[in-house]
Amino acid sequence: MRIAVTGGSGKLGRAVVAHLAASGNTVVNLDAVGERAYGIVRVDLTDYGQTVDALAGVDGQHGGIDALVHLAAIPAPGILSDVATFHNNMSVTFNVLHAARRLGIRNIVAASSETVLGLPFDTPPPYLPVDEEYAARPESVYSLVKHLEEQLAVELTRWDPGLKIISLRFSNVMNPEDYEAFPGYNSDPASRKWNLWGYIDARDGAQAVEKALALDKSGHDTFIIAAADTVMTIPNDQLVQAAFPDVPVHGDLGVHESLLSIAKARRVLDFEPRYSWRDAGNIPA
């Protein structure tokens, strides 16, 4: 396919661009920054005119696309002011999705976030492991925008029954070089309680994007995308007892299995994480 990736120069974006290109797709990276690789086109996505024009075609790059992966955003709370985060991320997502719909692009995968599940869980989750079945609980402006972006996708697909938008709720994205820090988390388990000790290898994030693009359906759907395991060597029962002693447990927590349930992604997308920090040789003897 000819695929546009917004934010393809970011941490997850680089992995997604590389993975989709390696799979034989023509990939166009639409981003404000980045080196000239995999057909980067520098676009200010807060400008609707630039956005629709870049998706419609760019001389020397492409004459139209088959699918869209929307990753561009200020990637976390606390980087810019709350107002700047809201204005940037909300306007960019509206511009990208609205332009894609106007251009007849029907296959869209968008980056949502684990934060909509209630991070940093100062208010405990309704049950563990968490999944997609309970209502969103945004606890920051960044998370609020992610929730509103999902709701935007709900309405756009309602207006246009042939449109498909898949929102992937990515956990904390990691590259292999990040795994050196993981053994240190055992000395302070509470430091990673904020996302239930979860993570996602960027390469598995890219795999999830490819699986979502291949999903043959219309409408909107959401999927948690996390690694199969936690960042800890401390067993789940000890972590949960210390941090969330009164939270109901649905099923078996496992020993180190992710507490961000990927059961739906496994079932519907055929997503199966291939990478774990435990394979990088960083676990203390």
N, C-alpha and C positions, 0 to 999 in steps of 0.2 A: 504494500500500500504506500501511498504518499501521505506521510503523517507530519503534521505540525506539532511541535512540542514547545509550549510557552514555558519560560523559565528553565530552558535546557542547559543553562550554564551553572545552575545551582548544584548542591550536593547530591540530591536525588536525581535532578535533571540530567547531570552528566552520565549517570549510570543508565538512565532510561534511553537517552539518545544513543549511547554506545550499544545497548542491548537490541534496540529496535533496528538499528543500522546493520548489526551483525546478523540479524534474522532476515536480511534481504530487502528491507523497506527503504524507501527514499525518505529521509528525515530532514525537516527544516526546523532549526532552532530559532524561535522568536524570543529575543531577550534584549534587555537594555545594556547588558554588559557581557563580556566573554570573548575568548579568543576565536579567531575565524577557523572553525572546525565543524564538520557535519552540517555545512550550509547555514551558518548563523546569519540571521538578519537582525540588525539592531532596530528595535521597535519600542516606542514609548506606548505601552499598552493602556496607560491612563487616557490616551488620546484615541477616541473611537475611530476617527478617520484613518489614522495609521493602522489601527487594529484590523479594520475591515479590509483595507487595501492589502495589507500583508497576508491575510488569509486568502484573499481572492487571487493573488498572484504577485510574483516578484520577478522582474526581468533577470534572467540568468540563474534563477533558483528553481522556480516552479510556476506552473500555470493553473494551479488549483489543487486542493488536497482532498483525500478520501476520509481522513479521520483526524481527530484533534485530541491531544493530551495537554490538559491545562494544569501546570504546576507553578506558574509565576505568582509570587506573593512575597511580602515581608514574612519570613518563615517562622517567626515566633513572637510571643509578647515580650515587651521590654527592650526591643531594639530601637524603635522610634516611639514617639508619644502615642498614647491611645488613639487620639483623634487622627493622627497621620496614618496609623495602622489601619483604622477603619476606612478612611477615605481612599487610601491606595488599594487595599485588597478588595473592597466591595466594588469599587468602580472598575477595576481591572477585570474581575470575574464577570460583572455584568457586560462589559464591553466585549469580552471574548465569547461568552455564550450567546449573546444577542447577535453578534456579527456572524458567528458560525451558523446559527439558525437561519438568518437572512440569506446566507450563501448556500443553504441546502446541505450543510455538513451534518450528517445524522448520527455519526458514531463518535461519541465524546466520552473521555475519561478525565475526571477532575480530582485533584488532590484535596481531600478533606483532612481531618485530623482526629487523632485519639482524644484531643482536648474536649471534644463535644461530649465525651462520656462522663465528664465531671472532674477532670483534672484541675487542681492537684489533689483531689479527694480529701480536702479538709472536712467536707461533708461526705461521710462514707458512701460507697456505691450501694445500690439496693440489694445486690447479691454478687457473689463471685463464683466463677469467673464472669467478668462483664461481657456483654454481647450487644448486638444491634437492636434488641427487642424493647428496650425501655427508652422513654423520651429523652431527647438531648438535654444536657445540663451544662450549658456554657457558664464558665466562672471567670472569664476574662474577656476583654474587648476582642482580642484575637480569636478566641473560641466562639464568641458571639457572631463574628463575621463568618466563620466556618459554618455555623448553624444556619445563618441566613443564606449563605451560598447554597447549601443543600436545599433549603426551602425554595430558592430561586429555581433550582433544577426541577423540583417537584412541579412548580407552576408552568415552567416552559414545556415540560413533557406533557402536562395536561392540555395545554393549548395545542400542542403538536403531537398527536398520538404516534407518529412515525419516528419521533426523535428518541434517541437513547442517550442518557447521561448516567454514568456510573461514578459515584463518589467513593473514593477509597480513603478510609480513615487510617492514615499511616501512623504507626508508632514512631518513636524517636529514631531517626535515620542514622545509621552508623556505617563507616567504612572500615576495612580490616585494620588499619592503623589505629583506630579508636579502641580496639579490643585490649590493648596493653593496660588500660586503666581499669578494666572490669574487676580484676581480683581485689582491688582496693575498696570496692563497694561493700564487701563483707564486714569491714570494720565499722560501718555506719549504715545499716540497712535502711534506716529512716530517710537517708538522703535520696533514695530512689523510690520511695513509697509513692511519690507524686504521680507516677504513671504505672503503678503496680509492677515495678521492676521489669518493664517491657522495653523492647527495641525492635528494629527491623534492619537487616543488612540491606544496603542500597541496591545490591544486585538482586535480592529477592523482591525488593520494591519494584524494580524494573520488570521482573517476571510477572508480578501481579498486574502491572499495567498492560503487558502483552495479553495476559489471560482475559482481562476485562475488555480489551478491544475486540477480542475474538468472540465474546459472549453474544449469542444471537438472540436478542430480545430488544424490545422498545420500552420506553418509560424510564423511571428513575429507580436506582437501588443503591444501597450503602453496604460497604464491607469493611470490617476491621482487618488491617493488614499488619501483622506482627510476626516476629520470629516464633519458632515453635517452643522456645524455652525462655527463661528469665535471664537477667544479667547476674544472678546470684548463684553461689554454691550452697547457700543455706536453703534447706527444704521449704517448700511452700507452706506446709502446715505451721512451721515456726514463724515464718514471715507474717502470715495472716493472723495467727493468734496474738502476736505482738502489736500489730498495727490496726487490725479490724476484728477484734474478738467477738463482736456482736452482729457481724454481717452474716446473713444466711449463705450457706454454701450449696450450690446446685451441682450435684454430681461429684466426681472425684477430682480433687485439685491436682493430683499427680505429685511428683517429687519436685521437678523443675519445669513443668509444663507452663506455657504462657498463661497468665491470668487475664490476658486480653484475648478472648476466645476467637480463634480463626476457623471455627467449625463451619460457619456459613460460607466463608471463602473457599474452604476445602471442598465443600459439597457442591456449590454452584459454579465456582470459577475453575475448579480443579487446581487450586493453588496449593502448593506444598513447598514450604521453605527448604532451601538447599544448603543454607549457610548458617553456622552457629559459631559464636565466639569460643565455644568449648573445643572446636577443631583447630584453633589457632595456637595451641600450646601454651596458653597463659594461665592455666589452672594450677595453683600451688600444689605441690606433692603432699 
